[in-house]
Every structure is written in structure tokens, then in C-alpha cells.
Amino acid sequence: MIKLLERGLHHAARLVAYVSGGLVLVAAVVTLYEVIMRSVINRPFFGANDLVLYVLTIGVIGFFPLMVDSGHHIKIDSFGKFLGPRWFRRFEWFGNIVTLFILAAFVWQFWRQGMRMAGYNDVTQILQLPLAPMWFAASAILGLATSIQLLIVLTGNIDRVAVHETLKQET
């Protein structure tokens, strides 16, 4: 059952990352188009900033679940390596707990910001797109990352590659 959940979360993280990569590409194309229109033709693309705000926010946040799933996020493990494999595992476990709480705090704060934006009916400047859905989508994506991190903590599945490399270096 746990393996099935791990596999499902892994596939969801990859799917979200693929979509996010596409969104970042869209943001780059819109920005390039806007620069060309403004500089060469002297006709700015009104609303480009609004579109880029939406697309780039979700595009960047969308890589978080895959980063958490693959363990490719910033870790400071020098101190744990210095103290040996036993302490290294403890520091990894502690770091995973801290990461879980930080991600959960982000989910909560992004959701609160979305509620605030919805309450004020905040919209983008030019296109008048509502801002709350962007914050809710970002919160949901971070919720996926938090779920993956929770599974890592509950299963004790700390970064096996880092632990294995450390243990191999010690022997």
C-alpha cells in the first residue's frame, strides 16, 4: 500500500513538473514577445506582466514536489558527515522533519493569502485576472510536496543516496 502511494505521489510530482516546465517556457515566450513588441514595433503587449505573474508563479512552485521527491534540494550535511554515519542519519531525520514543517507552513500561508485575496477580490492590474486562484493553486502544489515529505518522514525513507554515499566513504 505504501509503495503504491509512493508511486502515485512520484508520478503526480513528475506530471506537475512537466506542466510547470511548459509554463516557464510560456512565460519566457510571452516575455520575449513583449520585449520585441515594445522595442522593435513600439507597441507593448498590454497584460504581459499579468500573464507572466500567473504563469511563472505556478511554473516555479510546480517544481517543488519533484525536488522533494528526488531529494534534490539544499541540504547541509557536512556536520553530520564529520560526526559519522550514526549522527548523519539523525541529522537527516531531523532535517526531514524541519523540511516537513516548513512546507506545511508554506501551504498554510499560501492558502491564507489566497483567502485574503479572495476576500478583497484582488485582481491583476491590466487583465483583471483574480489573484486568489493563483495562490490556491500554489498552495495545492505545495500540499503535494508536503505529502511527499510526510511520506518520507513516516516511512523513514531519508535520502538513501546521501546516506549510502556517506556510509561508503566511512568504510
GIDA-V650094 format. One record per residue. N is the residue number from 1. RES is the residue in one small letter. OMEGA is omega as a letter, one per 20 degrees, with the letter a starting at -180 (none if undefined). BURIAL is I if it has 16 or more other ideal C-beta (glycine too) atoms within 10 Angstrom, else O. D_LAST is the distance of its C-alpha to the last C-alpha in Angstrom with 1 decimal. Layout:
n=<N & N>
res=<RES & RES>
omega=<OMEGA & OMEGA>
burial=<BURIAL & BURIAL>
d_last=<D_LAST & D_LAST>
This chain:
n=<1 & 2 & 3 & 4 & 5 & 6 & 7 & 8 & 9 & 10 & 11 & 12 & 13 & 14 & 15 & 16 & 17 & 18 & 19 & 20 & 21 & 22 & 23 & 24 & 25 & 26 & 27 & 28 & 29 & 30 & 31 & 32 & 33 & 34 & 35 & 36 & 37 & 38 & 39 & 40 & 41 & 42 & 43 & 44 & 45 & 46 & 47 & 48 & 49 & 50 & 51 & 52 & 53 & 54 & 55 & 56 & 57 & 58 & 59 & 60 & 61 & 62 & 63 & 64 & 65 & 66 & 67 & 68 & 69 & 70 & 71 & 72 & 73 & 74 & 75 & 76 & 77 & 78 & 79 & 80 & 81 & 82 & 83 & 84 & 85 & 86 & 87 & 88 & 89 & 90 & 91 & 92 & 93 & 94 & 95 & 96 & 97 & 98 & 99 & 100 & 101 & 102 & 103 & 104 & 105 & 106 & 107 & 108 & 109 & 110 & 111 & 112 & 113 & 114 & 115 & 116 & 117 & 118 & 119 & 120 & 121 & 122 & 123 & 124 & 125 & 126 & 127 & 128 & 129 & 130 & 131 & 132 & 133 & 134 & 135 & 136 & 137 & 138 & 139 & 140 & 141 & 142 & 143 & 144 & 145 & 146 & 147 & 148 & 149 & 150 & 151 & 152 & 153 & 154 & 155 & 156 & 157 & 158 & 159 & 160 & 161 & 162 & 163 & 164 & 165 & 166 & 167 & 168 & 169 & 170 & 171>
res=<m & i & k & l & l & e & r & g & l & h & h & a & a & r & l & v & a & y & v & s & g & g & l & v & l & v & a & a & v & v & t & l & y & e & v & i & m & r & s & v & i & n & r & p & f & f & g & a & n & d & l & v & l & y & v & l & t & i & g & v & i & g & f & f & p & l & m & v & d & s & g & h & h & i & k & i & d & s & f & g & k & f & l & g & p & r & w & f & r & r & f & e & w & f & g & n & i & v & t & l & f & i & l & a & a & f & v & w & q & f & w & r & q & g & m & r & m & a & g & y & n & d & v & t & q & i & l & q & l & p & l & a & p & m & w & f & a & a & s & a & i & l & g & l & a & t & s & i & q & l & l & i & v & l & t & g & n & i & d & r & v & a & v & h & e & t & l & k & q & e & t>
omega=<r & r & r & r & r & a & r & r & r & r & r & r & r & r & r & r & r & r & r & r & r & r & r & r & r & r & r & r & r & r & r & r & a & r & r & r & a & a & a & a & a & r & a & r & a & a & a & r & r & r & a & r & a & a & a & r & r & a & a & a & a & r & a & a & r & r & r & a & a & r & a & r & a & r & r & a & a & a & r & r & a & a & r & a & a & r & r & r & r & r & r & r & r & r & r & r & r & r & r & a & r & r & r & r & r & r & a & a & r & r & r & r & r & r & r & r & r & r & r & a & a & a & r & a & a & a & r & r & r & a & a & a & r & r & r & r & r & r & r & r & r & r & r & r & r & r & r & a & r & r & r & a & a & a & a & a & r & a & a & a & a & r & a & r & r & a & r & a & a & a & none>
burial=<O & O & O & O & O & I & O & O & I & I & O & I & I & O & O & I & I & O & O & I & O & O & I & I & O & I & I & O & O & I & I & O & O & I & O & O & O & O & O & O & O & O & O & O & I & O & I & I & I & I & I & I & I & I & I & I & I & I & I & O & I & I & I & I & I & I & O & I & I & O & I & O & O & O & O & O & I & O & O & I & I & O & O & O & I & O & O & I & I & O & I & I & O & O & I & I & O & O & I & I & O & O & I & I & O & I & I & O & O & I & I & O & I & I & O & O & I & O & O & O & O & O & O & I & O & O & O & O & I & O & I & I & O & I & I & I & I & I & I & I & I & I & I & I & I & I & I & I & I & O & I & I & I & O & O & O & O & I & I & O & O & I & I & O & O & I & O & O & O & O & O>
d_last=<34.8 & 31.8 & 30.6 & 34.2 & 34.2 & 30.9 & 32.4 & 35.7 & 34.2 & 32.1 & 35.2 & 37.3 & 34.8 & 35.0 & 38.8 & 39.2 & 37.1 & 39.2 & 42.4 & 41.1 & 40.4 & 44.0 & 45.3 & 43.6 & 45.2 & 48.5 & 48.3 & 47.7 & 50.7 & 52.9 & 52.0 & 52.7 & 56.0 & 57.0 & 56.3 & 58.3 & 61.1 & 61.4 & 61.0 & 62.8 & 65.3 & 65.7 & 65.5 & 62.6 & 61.0 & 61.8 & 59.2 & 56.3 & 54.6 & 55.1 & 53.6 & 50.6 & 50.1 & 49.9 & 48.0 & 45.4 & 44.7 & 44.0 & 42.2 & 39.7 & 39.1 & 38.7 & 35.3 & 33.8 & 33.3 & 31.4 & 29.2 & 28.4 & 27.9 & 25.5 & 23.7 & 24.9 & 26.2 & 25.4 & 22.4 & 21.4 & 17.8 & 17.1 & 17.8 & 15.6 & 12.6 & 13.7 & 13.9 & 10.6 & 10.0 & 13.0 & 15.3 & 14.3 & 15.6 & 18.7 & 19.4 & 19.3 & 21.6 & 23.9 & 24.0 & 25.0 & 27.7 & 29.0 & 29.1 & 31.1 & 33.6 & 34.1 & 34.7 & 37.1 & 38.9 & 39.4 & 40.8 & 43.2 & 44.3 & 44.8 & 46.9 & 48.9 & 49.6 & 50.8 & 53.1 & 54.4 & 55.0 & 56.8 & 58.9 & 60.1 & 60.4 & 58.6 & 58.7 & 57.7 & 60.2 & 61.7 & 61.1 & 61.3 & 58.3 & 57.3 & 54.0 & 53.1 & 51.9 & 49.4 & 47.9 & 48.0 & 46.2 & 43.5 & 43.1 & 42.8 & 40.2 & 38.2 & 38.8 & 37.0 & 34.0 & 34.2 & 34.4 & 31.3 & 29.5 & 31.0 & 29.8 & 26.2 & 26.6 & 28.4 & 26.1 & 22.9 & 22.0 & 20.1 & 18.8 & 16.6 & 15.7 & 14.6 & 12.6 & 10.9 & 10.2 & 8.9 & 6.5 & 5.5 & 5.6 & 3.8 & 0.0>
